[in-house]
Amino acid sequence: MISACLEIIGLGLSVTGTLLVMVACGLPMWKVSAFIEGNIVVAQNIWDGLWMSCVVQSTGQMQCKMHDSVLALNTDLQTARALTVISAVLGVQALMITIAGAQCTNCISKESIKAKVVNVGGVIYIIAGLFVLVPLCWMANNIISDFYDPQVPYAKKREIGAALYIGWAASAMLLVGGVILCFSRPHDEKSSYPLKYVPPPTKSTSINGDYDKRNYV
């Protein structure tokens, strides 16, 4: 019963984390405009994402433009795209593997093999969480470095966008959910102390052939 609850909790966290990875991957708010000192123009806000850049006017109008060819992008953006997409794909594969070994399904009959399959799904979720964590931290480090770099003009300084926070939450859910799935069930569910049948003591007889009186006390 406890192992089934752990599987549900771990799978729920991992699936939610995978969905948040997809949301963070598609959102254009990885980097947003920073309004500091000389950059006092607040009529428009610039969003930069993995796939597009958007300009949001103060009136609410938004215009987006897809990034140029992949070969024209810098290395950081290309790496972030690849790792984020791989993380989402691994999350979907881990979901199918975990469901195949879950206690509520009959895809696999042997319990020990089902436990190992669930553990494999948990490991893949952990890998997916690490894959999405790398571009998030990398992008955040570049944003902070440019923000405090005096050679970068104020108009080009950026701040951490909402997509990075969503990605960090997704990574945490994937890592926690994967760990829970890895330890949700042991491989061998048999008891380590098997029960042994001990026969009852036989009644002893006295020398003259009668039963000993102590057997009736």
N, CA, C and O of each residue as an XYZ file, in Angstrom:
868
protein
N       0.828     -1.204      0.000
C       0.000      0.000      0.000
C       0.870      1.265      0.000
O       0.601      2.213     -0.738
N       1.913      1.265      0.835
C       2.798      2.416      0.893
C       3.550      2.595     -0.424
O       3.725      3.715     -0.904
N       3.993      1.470     -1.001
C       4.723      1.560     -2.271
C       3.826      2.096     -3.382
O       4.288      2.850     -4.238
N       2.553      1.717     -3.378
C       1.626      2.228     -4.402
C       1.426      3.735     -4.250
O       1.371      4.456     -5.246
N       1.316      4.215     -3.005
C       1.170      5.657     -2.775
C       2.421      6.408     -3.214
O       2.329      7.487     -3.799
N       3.590      5.838     -2.933
C       4.834      6.477     -3.358
C       4.926      6.547     -4.880
O       5.392      7.542     -5.435
N       4.482      5.487     -5.548
C       4.495      5.493     -7.008
C       3.590      6.595     -7.556
O       3.962      7.295     -8.498
N       2.408      6.746     -6.972
C       1.475      7.773     -7.445
C       2.060      9.165     -7.224
O       1.997     10.019     -8.108
N       2.632      9.389     -6.034
C       3.214     10.704     -5.745
C       4.391     10.991     -6.673
O       4.481     12.077     -7.247
N       5.297     10.013     -6.823
C       6.452     10.215     -7.693
C       6.054     10.434     -9.143
O       6.613     11.290     -9.828
N       5.081      9.654     -9.606
C       4.641      9.805    -10.997
C       3.939     11.140    -11.204
O       4.115     11.782    -12.239
N       3.138     11.562    -10.215
C       2.458     12.849    -10.340
C       3.436     14.015    -10.411
O       3.281     14.913    -11.240
N       4.442     13.999     -9.540
C       5.453     15.057     -9.581
C       6.222     15.049    -10.895
O       6.492     16.106    -11.467
N       6.576     13.862    -11.374
C       7.373     13.760    -12.603
C       6.580     14.206    -13.824
O       7.111     14.899    -14.692
N       5.315     13.813    -13.893
C       4.484     14.217    -15.038
C       4.272     15.733    -15.026
O       4.345     16.385    -16.068
N       4.009     16.289    -13.837
C       3.859     17.745    -13.738
C       5.142     18.452    -14.147
O       5.101     19.466    -14.844
N       6.287     17.917    -13.715
C       7.563     18.508    -14.105
C       7.792     18.455    -15.602
O       8.313     19.408    -16.181
N       7.407     17.346    -16.245
C       7.560     17.239    -17.694
C       6.698     18.270    -18.423
O       7.145     18.886    -19.390
N       5.464     18.453    -17.955
C       4.587     19.451    -18.579
C       5.147     20.863    -18.404
O       5.075     21.681    -19.321
N       5.707     21.148    -17.217
C       6.290     22.471    -16.997
C       7.535     22.693    -17.853
O       7.810     23.822    -18.260
N       8.289     21.629    -18.129
C       9.433     21.752    -19.044
C       8.962     22.163    -20.432
O       9.570     23.022    -21.070
N       7.879     21.549    -20.896
C       7.337     21.918    -22.209
C       6.839     23.356    -22.226
O       7.007     24.066    -23.217
N       6.215     23.787    -21.109
C       5.742     25.174    -21.035
C       6.920     26.141    -21.058
O       6.909     27.129    -21.791
N       7.945     25.846    -20.243
C       9.119     26.721    -20.216
C       9.836     26.758    -21.560
O      10.365     27.795    -21.961
N       9.851     25.624    -22.251
C      10.513     25.568    -23.558
C       9.815     26.470    -24.571
O      10.475     27.096    -25.400
N       8.490     26.541    -24.512
C       7.754     27.331    -25.487
C       7.603     28.794    -25.140
O       7.380     29.614    -26.031
N       7.719     29.152    -23.857
C       7.536     30.549    -23.467
C       8.687     31.415    -23.971
O       9.835     30.970    -23.965
N       8.404     32.640    -24.406
C       9.486     33.534    -24.864
C      10.106     34.344    -23.727
O      10.967     35.184    -23.989
N       9.705     34.127    -22.490
C      10.158     34.969    -21.377
C      11.333     34.343    -20.635
O      11.279     34.173    -19.417
N      12.394     33.999    -21.363
C      13.629     33.558    -20.717
C      14.448     34.765    -20.272
O      15.050     34.753    -19.198
N      14.467     35.787    -21.085
C      15.138     37.038    -20.738
C      14.172     38.186    -21.024
O      13.537     38.223    -22.077
N      14.067     39.121    -20.079
C      13.170     40.268    -20.241
C      13.960     41.547    -20.029
O      15.033     41.534    -19.426
N      13.426     42.638    -20.523
C      14.113     43.930    -20.438
C      14.305     44.351    -18.991
O      13.449     44.108    -18.140
N      15.435     44.982    -18.726
C      15.744     45.517    -17.398
C      15.696     47.035    -17.475
O      16.468     47.643    -18.215
N      14.808     47.644    -16.728
C      14.655     49.099    -16.735
C      15.462     49.680    -15.578
O      14.995     49.730    -14.440
N      16.678     50.117    -15.888
C      17.570     50.641    -14.860
C      18.233     51.916    -15.366
O      18.540     52.036    -16.551
N      18.447     52.849    -14.477
C      19.172     54.092    -14.700
C      18.784     54.765    -16.015
O      17.675     55.283    -16.146
N      19.712     54.756    -17.002
C      19.439     55.485    -18.230
C      18.356     54.867    -19.081
O      17.775     55.551    -19.923
N      18.063     53.584    -18.887
C      17.049     52.905    -19.700
C      15.687     53.126    -19.055
O      15.195     52.265    -18.326
N      15.077     54.281    -19.323
C      13.815     54.631    -18.690
C      12.644     54.516    -19.659
O      11.527     54.921    -19.333
N      12.886     53.978    -20.826
C      11.814     53.817    -21.799
C      10.974     52.602    -21.394
O      11.403     51.459    -21.549
N       9.792     52.864    -20.883
C       8.933     51.779    -20.415
C       7.751     51.560    -21.350
O       6.823     50.825    -21.011
N       7.774     52.181    -22.511
C       6.658     52.036    -23.441
C       6.622     50.642    -24.045
O       5.580     50.212    -24.540
N       7.736     49.932    -24.014
C       7.769     48.592    -24.575
C       8.691     47.697    -23.745
O       9.654     48.153    -23.129
N       8.360     46.428    -23.755
C       9.111     45.425    -23.006
C       9.543     44.335    -23.981
O       8.732     43.844    -24.766
N      10.802     43.960    -23.932
C      11.364     42.976    -24.859
C      11.515     41.652    -24.146
O      12.093     41.577    -23.062
N      10.987     40.600    -24.767
C      11.119     39.236    -24.260
C      11.969     38.436    -25.245
O      11.775     38.522    -26.457
N      12.905     37.665    -24.716
C      13.735     36.773    -25.533
C      13.562     35.342    -25.042
O      13.713     35.062    -23.853
N      13.244     34.440    -25.965
C      13.064     33.038    -25.634
C      13.941     32.146    -26.480
O      14.824     32.619    -27.196
N      13.691     30.849    -26.392
C      14.475     29.903    -27.174
C      14.108     29.912    -28.647
O      14.937     29.599    -29.501
N      12.863     30.273    -28.946
C      12.380     30.141    -30.313
C      12.003     31.483    -30.948
O      11.951     31.587    -32.173
N      11.744     32.496    -30.142
C      11.280     33.767    -30.684
C      11.621     34.911    -29.745
O      11.954     34.706    -28.577
N      11.531     36.103    -30.277
C      11.654     37.339    -29.502
C      10.374     38.139    -29.682
O       9.828     38.218    -30.782
N       9.899     38.735    -28.583
C       8.638     39.468    -28.616
C       8.840     40.869    -28.058
O       9.658     41.089    -27.165
N       8.080     41.806    -28.601
C       8.051     43.185    -28.116
C       6.633     43.473    -27.673
O       5.695     43.412    -28.468
N       6.486     43.789    -26.395
C       5.172     44.049    -25.810
C       5.042     45.545    -25.573
O       5.828     46.139    -24.834
N       4.055     46.141    -26.199
C       3.822     47.572    -26.035
C       3.044     47.833    -24.746
O       2.392     46.944    -24.200
N       3.132     49.071    -24.280
C       2.392     49.448    -23.078
C       0.886     49.376    -23.280
O       0.127     49.286    -22.315
N       0.460     49.416    -24.524
C      -0.969     49.318    -24.823
C      -1.477     47.879    -24.779
O      -2.683     47.647    -24.851
N      -0.572     46.917    -24.663
C      -0.959     45.514    -24.632
C      -0.715     44.791    -25.936
O      -0.837     43.568    -25.993
N      -0.374     45.511    -26.978
C      -0.097     44.889    -28.267
C       1.258     44.190    -28.226
O       2.227     44.722    -27.686
N       1.313     43.000    -28.800
C       2.543     42.208    -28.780
C       2.881     41.753    -30.186
O       2.014     41.283    -30.923
N       4.145     41.896    -30.553
C       4.648     41.447    -31.839
C       5.812     40.495    -31.592
O       6.737     40.811    -30.844
N       5.757     39.335    -32.223
C       6.788     38.313    -32.036
C       7.441     37.977    -33.368
O       6.809     38.041    -34.422
N       8.694     37.625    -33.301
C       9.459     37.245    -34.487
C      10.271     36.000    -34.155
O      10.993     35.956    -33.158
N      10.140     35.005    -34.996
C      10.912     33.783    -34.803
C      12.392     34.068    -35.022
O      12.761     34.930    -35.820
N      13.228     33.335    -34.306
C      14.663     33.504    -34.471
C      15.088     33.085    -35.877
O      14.375     32.360    -36.571
N      16.252     33.554    -36.270
C      16.772     33.227    -37.593
C      17.162     31.751    -37.659
O      16.846     30.976    -36.757
N      17.827     31.385    -38.697
C      18.251     30.008    -38.902
C      19.041     29.503    -37.698
O      19.715     30.270    -37.010
N      18.944     28.194    -37.459
C      19.637     27.597    -36.323
C      21.135     27.833    -36.420
O      21.803     28.035    -35.406
N      21.659     27.809    -37.625
C      23.099     28.003    -37.801
C      23.525     29.432    -37.474
O      24.698     29.682    -37.200
N      22.572     30.371    -37.503
C      22.903     31.763    -37.205
C      22.812     32.084    -35.719
O      23.195     33.178    -35.305
N      22.312     31.151    -34.904
C      22.178     31.378    -33.475
C      23.501     31.150    -32.770
O      24.374     30.441    -33.270
N      23.639     31.763    -31.596
C      24.863     31.554    -30.823
C      24.841     30.176    -30.169
O      23.808     29.506    -30.140
N      25.983     29.765    -29.652
C      26.121     28.411    -29.089
C      25.246     28.214    -27.861
O      24.685     27.136    -27.668
N      25.124     29.239    -27.030
C      24.324     29.115    -25.815
C      22.873     28.785    -26.141
O      22.275     27.903    -25.525
N      22.317     29.490    -27.101
C      20.914     29.278    -27.454
C      20.709     27.917    -28.103
O      19.716     27.245    -27.822
N      21.621     27.505    -28.957
C      21.506     26.188    -29.576
C      21.563     25.075    -28.526
O      20.777     24.130    -28.577
N      22.497     25.192    -27.574
C      22.620     24.177    -26.527
C      21.379     24.144    -25.644
O      20.894     23.071    -25.286
N      20.866     25.328    -25.293
C      19.668     25.388    -24.466
C      18.472     24.751    -25.162
O      17.686     24.044    -24.532
N      18.336     24.996    -26.443
C      17.257     24.359    -27.210
C      17.371     22.842    -27.164
O      16.408     22.139    -26.856
N      18.558     22.355    -27.473
C      18.746     20.908    -27.567
C      18.480     20.224    -26.226
O      17.751     19.233    -26.172
N      19.060     20.739    -25.153
C      18.916     20.092    -23.851
C      17.479     20.151    -23.348
O      17.001     19.197    -22.734
N      16.789     21.255    -23.598
C      15.404     21.370    -23.136
C      14.496     20.402    -23.887
O      13.638     19.755    -23.285
N      14.682     20.304    -25.190
C      13.873     19.369    -25.980
C      14.176     17.922    -25.572
O      13.260     17.109    -25.442
N      15.447     17.605    -25.371
C      15.811     16.245    -24.937
C      15.179     15.926    -23.590
O      14.717     14.806    -23.372
N      15.154     16.903    -22.680
C      14.540     16.689    -21.372
C      13.053     16.369    -21.507
O      12.546     15.472    -20.833
N      12.360     17.095    -22.368
C      10.938     16.828    -22.562
C      10.702     15.443    -23.165
O       9.776     14.738    -22.764
N      11.539     15.054    -24.128
C      11.398     13.738    -24.752
C      11.677     12.629    -23.742
O      10.969     11.622    -23.712
N      12.707     12.810    -22.913
C      13.010     11.814    -21.881
C      11.866     11.696    -20.879
O      11.566     10.603    -20.398
N      11.233     12.816    -20.568
C      10.102     12.767    -19.651
C       8.944     11.939    -20.194
O       8.310     11.187    -19.454
N       8.670     12.078    -21.487
C       7.592     11.281    -22.100
C       7.963      9.802    -22.123
O       7.119      8.953    -21.835
N       9.206      9.482    -22.459
C       9.638      8.084    -22.456
C       9.597      7.484    -21.050
O       9.179      6.340    -20.872
N      10.032      8.259    -20.055
C       9.989      7.762    -18.679
C       8.564      7.513    -18.230
O       8.317      6.585    -17.460
N       7.618      8.321    -18.693
C       6.213      8.112    -18.337
C       5.717      6.768    -18.853
O       5.062      6.027    -18.121
N       6.024      6.449    -20.108
C       5.583      5.167    -20.671
C       6.225      3.991    -19.950
O       5.573      2.976    -19.706
N       7.508      4.127    -19.607
C       8.199      3.041    -18.903
C       7.625      2.848    -17.518
O       7.409      1.715    -17.087
N       7.376      3.942    -16.812
C       6.860      3.846    -15.449
C       5.460      3.253    -15.428
O       5.145      2.441    -14.558
N       4.622      3.648    -16.370
C       3.265      3.096    -16.423
C       3.306      1.598    -16.714
O       2.491      0.842    -16.186
N       4.252      1.164    -17.554
C       4.369     -0.267    -17.857
C       4.710     -1.085    -16.621
O       4.292     -2.238    -16.516
N       5.457     -0.516    -15.685
C       5.840     -1.250    -14.485
C       5.038     -0.910    -13.253
O       5.328     -1.428    -12.174
N       4.037     -0.056    -13.377
C       3.257      0.349    -12.212
C       2.420     -0.815    -11.689
O       2.104     -1.750    -12.425
N       2.071     -0.741    -10.417
C       1.300     -1.811     -9.804
C      -0.136     -1.863    -10.323
O      -0.787     -2.905    -10.245
N      -0.630     -0.746    -10.851
C      -2.014     -0.707    -11.322
C      -2.158     -1.225    -12.748
O      -3.273     -1.251    -13.270
N      -1.080     -1.634    -13.392
C      -1.148     -2.149    -14.762
C      -0.723     -3.613    -14.792
O      -0.085     -4.109    -13.863
N      -1.084     -4.288    -15.866
C      -0.765     -5.706    -16.045
C       0.136     -5.941    -17.250
O       0.139     -7.032    -17.819
N       0.902     -4.924    -17.643
C       1.799     -5.097    -18.789
C       2.889     -6.119    -18.489
O       3.323     -6.847    -19.382
N       3.328     -6.175    -17.247
C       4.355     -7.115    -16.809
C       3.789     -7.903    -15.650
O       3.219     -7.331    -14.720
N       3.945     -9.218    -15.702
C       3.329    -10.076    -14.680
C       4.199    -10.245    -13.447
O       3.676    -10.284    -12.333
N       5.509    -10.344    -13.611
C       6.399    -10.614    -12.488
C       6.651     -9.338    -11.703
O       7.041     -8.317    -12.271
N       6.425     -9.400    -10.389
C       6.522     -8.219     -9.547
C       7.950     -7.688     -9.460
O       8.153     -6.474     -9.449
N       8.927     -8.562     -9.399
C      10.304     -8.096     -9.281
C      10.739     -7.318    -10.522
O      11.465     -6.330    -10.421
N      10.287     -7.774    -11.698
C      10.625     -7.063    -12.937
C       9.892     -5.731    -12.998
O      10.454     -4.740    -13.464
N       8.641     -5.691    -12.532
C       7.886     -4.439    -12.511
C       8.573     -3.404    -11.636
O       8.627     -2.224    -11.983
N       9.100     -3.851    -10.498
C       9.806     -2.919     -9.609
C      11.047     -2.347    -10.287
O      11.331     -1.157    -10.156
N      11.782     -3.183    -11.006
C      12.967     -2.705    -11.707
C      12.595     -1.726    -12.816
O      13.310     -0.750    -13.044
N      11.487     -1.974    -13.504
C      11.054     -1.076    -14.578
C      10.695      0.296    -14.010
O      11.039      1.321    -14.597
N      10.004      0.315    -12.870
C       9.670      1.585    -12.227
C      10.931      2.329    -11.809
O      11.016      3.549    -11.953
N      11.904      1.596    -11.294
C      13.177      2.224    -10.916
C      13.890      2.822    -12.127
O      14.477      3.900    -12.033
N      13.839      2.126    -13.262
C      14.441      2.661    -14.489
C      13.748      3.950    -14.910
O      14.402      4.912    -15.313
N      12.416      3.965    -14.816
C      11.682      5.191    -15.125
C      12.082      6.344    -14.220
O      12.191      7.481    -14.677
N      12.303      6.061    -12.929
C      12.753      7.102    -12.017
C      14.123      7.643    -12.380
O      14.357      8.848    -12.293
N      15.029      6.765    -12.786
C      16.369      7.207    -13.194
C      16.288      8.111    -14.424
O      16.993      9.117    -14.506
N      15.435      7.754    -15.372
C      15.291      8.586    -16.576
C      14.717      9.954    -16.219
O      15.119     10.963    -16.797
N      13.779      9.995    -15.272
C      13.247     11.285    -14.830
C      14.341     12.142    -14.194
O      14.383     13.353    -14.414
N      15.217     11.533    -13.417
C      16.322     12.283    -12.810
C      17.238     12.854    -13.898
O      17.670     14.004    -13.815
N      17.526     12.045    -14.912
C      18.366     12.525    -16.016
C      17.683     13.688    -16.744
O      18.330     14.664    -17.122
N      16.361     13.566    -16.934
C      15.618     14.644    -17.589
C      15.686     15.928    -16.770
O      15.822     17.016    -17.329
N      15.593     15.806    -15.446
C      15.700     16.984    -14.596
C      17.064     17.646    -14.683
O      17.163     18.873    -14.681
N      18.112     16.843    -14.760
C      19.466     17.400    -14.892
C      19.660     18.055    -16.256
O      20.328     19.082    -16.370
N      19.070     17.453    -17.288
C      19.219     18.001    -18.637
C      18.595     19.394    -18.746
O      19.153     20.268    -19.408
N      17.452     19.606    -18.108
C      16.811     20.922    -18.197
C      17.447     21.900    -17.216
O      17.367     23.112    -17.418
N      18.076     21.394    -16.157
C      18.694     22.284    -15.176
C      19.933     22.965    -15.736
O      20.220     24.110    -15.389
N      20.670     22.275    -16.597
C      21.910     22.835    -17.153
C      21.649     24.111    -17.959
O      22.279     25.126    -17.662
N      20.753     24.124    -18.967
C      20.544     25.372    -19.717
C      19.938     26.481    -18.870
O      20.208     27.658    -19.112
N      19.118     26.125    -17.874
C      18.530     27.155    -17.024
C      19.601     27.899    -16.234
O      19.631     29.130    -16.215
N      20.474     27.144    -15.588
C      21.546     27.777    -14.812
C      22.530     28.503    -15.714
O      23.037     29.567    -15.358
N      22.798     27.933    -16.873
C      23.707     28.563    -17.826
C      23.147     29.905    -18.294
O      23.859     30.908    -18.321
N      21.857     29.914    -18.666
C      21.233     31.148    -19.132
C      21.172     32.186    -18.019
O      21.427     33.367    -18.254
N      20.833     31.748    -16.804
C      20.768     32.684    -15.685
C      22.139     33.290    -15.382
O      22.246     34.476    -15.072
N      23.177     32.473    -15.473
C      24.526     32.989    -15.237
C      24.918     34.034    -16.281
O      25.542     35.039    -15.943
N      24.558     33.805    -17.546
C      24.865     34.784    -18.593
C      24.097     36.086    -18.377
O      24.633     37.173    -18.592
N      22.839     35.969    -17.950
C      22.035     37.173    -17.713
C      22.631     38.000    -16.577
O      22.748     39.221    -16.683
N      23.005     37.330    -15.493
C      23.569     38.047    -14.345
C      24.920     38.658    -14.694
O      25.227     39.775    -14.277
N      25.728     37.923    -15.461
C      27.044     38.448    -15.853
C      26.911     39.696    -16.717
O      27.627     40.675    -16.507
N      25.994     39.666    -17.695
C      25.778     40.833    -18.548
C      25.171     42.002    -17.775
O      25.438     43.166    -18.075
N      24.353     41.674    -16.775
C      23.701     42.731    -16.001
C      24.728     43.567    -15.230
O      24.600     44.788    -15.139
N      25.744     42.903    -14.681
C      26.754     43.608    -13.893
C      27.994     43.975    -14.711
O      28.968     44.487    -14.160
N      27.962     43.718    -16.015
C      29.088     44.075    -16.873
C      28.943     45.544    -17.283
O      27.964     45.896    -17.942
N      29.883     46.401    -16.914
C      29.747     47.829    -17.265
C      29.875     48.099    -18.760
O      29.468     49.163    -19.226
N      30.430     47.162    -19.519
C      30.586     47.374    -20.948
C      29.295     47.110    -21.732
O      29.192     47.497    -22.896
N      28.323     46.462    -21.112
C      27.052     46.198    -21.782
C      26.151     47.414    -21.614
O      25.926     47.849    -20.484
N      25.630     47.975    -22.697
C      24.744     49.149    -22.578
C      23.492     48.821    -21.765
O      23.040     47.677    -21.724
N      22.942     49.853    -21.120
C      21.756     49.639    -20.309
C      20.578     49.129    -21.141
O      19.754     48.356    -20.654
N      20.508     49.564    -22.388
C      19.392     49.152    -23.234
C      19.433     47.666    -23.555
O      18.405     47.081    -23.896
N      20.622     47.035    -23.450
C      20.753     45.617    -23.773
C      20.809     44.724    -22.536
O      20.927     43.505    -22.662
N      20.727     45.300    -21.367
C      20.735     44.484    -20.149
C      19.388     43.783    -20.003
O      18.336     44.339    -20.320
N      19.451     42.556    -19.517
C      18.241     41.750    -19.360
C      18.141     41.221    -17.927
O      19.121     41.180    -17.183
N      16.929     40.823    -17.573
C      16.666     40.208    -16.281
C      16.131     38.795    -16.485
O      15.719     38.424    -17.584
N      16.144     38.015    -15.408
C      15.647     36.631    -15.478
C      14.139     36.659    -15.667
O      13.418     37.312    -14.912
N      13.667     35.939    -16.690
C      12.253     35.912    -16.990
C      11.506     34.798    -16.271
O      12.106     33.971    -15.585
N      10.194     34.790    -16.437
C       9.339     33.817    -15.750
C       9.605     32.389    -16.214
O       9.412     31.445    -15.448
N      10.043     32.223    -17.455
C      10.278     30.871    -17.975
C      11.378     30.159    -17.209
O      11.328     28.941    -17.043
N      12.380     30.909    -16.735
C      13.459     30.277    -15.976
C      12.951     29.769    -14.627
O      13.337     28.688    -14.183
N      12.093     30.542    -13.983
C      11.548     30.094    -12.699
C      10.655     28.868    -12.884
O      10.674     27.947    -12.067
N       9.877     28.867    -13.959
C       9.056     27.685    -14.251
C       9.943     26.485    -14.526
O       9.641     25.375    -14.086
N      11.034     26.695    -15.247
C      11.963     25.603    -15.528
C      12.627     25.059    -14.281
O      12.810     23.848    -14.157
N      12.996     25.941    -13.345
C      13.595     25.470    -12.092
C      12.590     24.650    -11.281
O      12.949     23.633    -10.688
N      11.348     25.090    -11.258
C      10.319     24.308    -10.568
C      10.137     22.946    -11.231
O       9.973     21.937    -10.546
N      10.167     22.918    -12.567
C      10.043     21.650    -13.290
C      11.210     20.727    -12.989
O      11.023     19.526    -12.794
N      12.413     21.284    -12.951
C      13.583     20.468    -12.653
C      13.501     19.874    -11.253
O      13.830     18.704    -11.056
N      13.065     20.669    -10.280
C      12.936     20.160     -8.913
C      11.908     19.031     -8.844
O      12.134     18.030     -8.165
N      10.789     19.185     -9.534
C       9.765     18.138     -9.529
C      10.277     16.859    -10.182
O      10.006     15.762     -9.695
N      11.012     16.996    -11.279
C      11.552     15.810    -11.946
C      12.555     15.085    -11.058
O      12.544     13.857    -10.979
N      13.411     15.834    -10.396
C      14.421     15.201     -9.545
C      13.777     14.523     -8.340
O      14.113     13.384     -8.015
N      12.852     15.218     -7.677
C      12.195     14.630     -6.494
C      11.335     13.447     -6.897
O      11.372     12.399     -6.252
N      10.555     13.611     -7.973
C       9.716     12.503     -8.433
C      10.526     11.300     -8.863
O      10.140     10.164     -8.590
N      11.647     11.532     -9.535
C      12.501     10.414     -9.941
C      13.098      9.673     -8.760
O      13.176      8.444     -8.769
N      13.522     10.413     -7.742
C      14.079      9.768     -6.541
C      13.017      8.942     -5.836
O      13.291      7.832     -5.378
N      11.808      9.476     -5.746
C      10.723      8.720     -5.098
C      10.435      7.434     -5.858
O      10.235      6.386     -5.244
N      10.412      7.501     -7.182
C      10.167      6.291     -7.971
C      11.296      5.281     -7.817
O      11.052      4.074     -7.830
N      12.525      5.757     -7.674
C      13.649      4.831     -7.519
C      13.569      4.047     -6.215
O      14.008      2.899     -6.153
N      13.014      4.656     -5.179
C      12.952      4.008     -3.868
C      11.528      3.649     -3.460
O      11.261      3.393     -2.286
N      10.612      3.629     -4.431
C       9.220      3.317     -4.096
C       9.013      1.851     -3.766
O       8.199      1.511     -2.908
N       9.757      0.973     -4.455
C       9.598     -0.466     -4.215
C      10.950     -1.145     -4.252
O      11.759     -0.854     -5.133
N      11.217     -2.051     -3.310
C      12.435     -2.862     -3.404
C      12.294     -3.897     -4.495
O      11.182     -4.260     -4.879
N      13.418     -4.370     -4.995
C      13.385     -5.373     -6.063
C      12.826     -6.706     -5.573
O      12.136     -7.403     -6.316
N      13.121     -7.056     -4.333
C      12.690     -8.337     -3.786
C      11.715     -8.065     -2.668
O      12.107     -7.570     -1.612
N      10.473     -8.375     -2.877
C       9.447     -8.099     -1.894
C       9.238     -9.261     -0.945
O       8.339     -9.201     -0.106
N      10.032    -10.320     -1.044
C       9.896    -11.442     -0.146
C      10.465    -11.086      1.214
O      11.387    -10.278      1.323
N       9.923    -11.678      2.221
C      10.389    -11.401      3.577
C      11.775    -11.989      3.784
O      12.068    -13.095      3.331
N      12.625    -11.234      4.477
C      13.979    -11.698      4.742
C      14.023    -12.705      5.887
O      15.062    -13.322      6.123
N      12.915    -12.881      6.600
C      12.837    -13.829      7.697
C      11.692    -14.808      7.415
O      10.586    -14.624      7.924
N      11.941    -15.827      6.625
C      10.861    -16.744      6.274
C      10.370    -17.506      7.504
O      11.138    -17.825      8.411
N       9.059    -17.789      7.505
C       8.456    -18.521      8.603
C       8.776    -20.008      8.486
O       8.718    -20.576      7.396
N       9.103    -20.621      9.584
C       9.395    -22.042      9.619
C       8.369    -22.743     10.501
O       7.990    -22.251     11.564
N       7.937    -23.893     10.032
C       6.964    -24.669     10.792
C       7.686    -25.492     11.851
O       8.579    -26.280     11.539
N       7.292    -25.301     13.093
C       7.879    -26.047     14.204
C       6.827    -27.016     14.716
O       5.798    -26.577     15.231
N       7.048    -28.313     14.591
C       6.044    -29.289     15.049
C       5.882    -29.221     16.558
O       6.849    -28.950     17.270
N       4.671    -29.463     17.061
C       4.438    -29.438     18.514
C       5.160    -30.596     19.178
O       5.368    -31.638     18.557
N       5.543    -30.421     20.437
C       6.248    -31.498     21.157
C       5.332    -32.702     21.375
O       4.148    -32.559     21.683
N       5.908    -33.879     21.210
C       5.138    -35.117     21.413
C       5.041    -35.460     22.894
O       5.921    -35.131     23.689
N       3.973    -36.113     23.231
C       3.763    -36.508     24.622
C       4.689    -37.674     24.975
O       4.798    -38.658     24.244
N       5.330    -37.527     26.087
C       6.256    -38.580     26.547
C       5.508    -39.613     27.387
O       4.540    -39.296     28.079
N       5.964    -40.809     27.310
C       5.361    -41.896     28.075
C       6.284    -42.301     29.201
O       7.503    -42.151     29.120
N       5.694    -42.802     30.220
C       6.481    -43.275     31.377
C       7.057    -44.651     31.078
O       6.791    -45.244     30.033
N       7.834    -45.131     31.998
C       8.504    -46.419     31.804
C       7.503    -47.557     31.721
O       7.716    -48.493     30.951
N       6.401    -47.510     32.496
C       5.422    -48.599     32.490
C       4.457    -48.539     31.316
O       3.500    -49.310     31.257
N       4.702    -47.636     30.393
C       3.855    -47.579     29.189
C       2.731    -46.593     29.284
O       2.078    -46.336     28.272
N       2.453    -46.006     30.469
C       1.381    -45.018     30.602
C       1.924    -43.624     30.274
O       3.129    -43.381     30.336
N       1.011    -42.719     29.926
C       1.407    -41.345     29.641
C       1.855    -40.672     30.924
O       1.319    -40.926     32.002
N       2.833    -39.825     30.786
C       3.337    -39.096     31.938
C       2.239    -38.157     32.442
O       1.551    -37.521     31.643
N       2.079    -38.072     33.733
C       1.018    -37.245     34.320
C       1.259    -35.760     34.029
O       0.308    -34.978     34.065
N       2.502    -35.344     33.741
C       2.775    -33.948     33.472
C       2.099    -33.473     32.174
O       1.889    -32.273     31.998
N       1.759    -34.397     31.267
C       1.088    -33.997     30.036
C      -0.328    -33.520     30.269
O      -0.915    -32.867     29.405
N      -0.890    -33.841     31.440
C      -2.272    -33.471     31.710
C      -2.344    -32.288     32.664
O      -3.441    -31.911     33.072
N      -1.234    -31.699     33.028
C      -1.248    -30.553     33.938
C      -1.436    -29.270     33.145
O      -1.476    -28.185     33.726
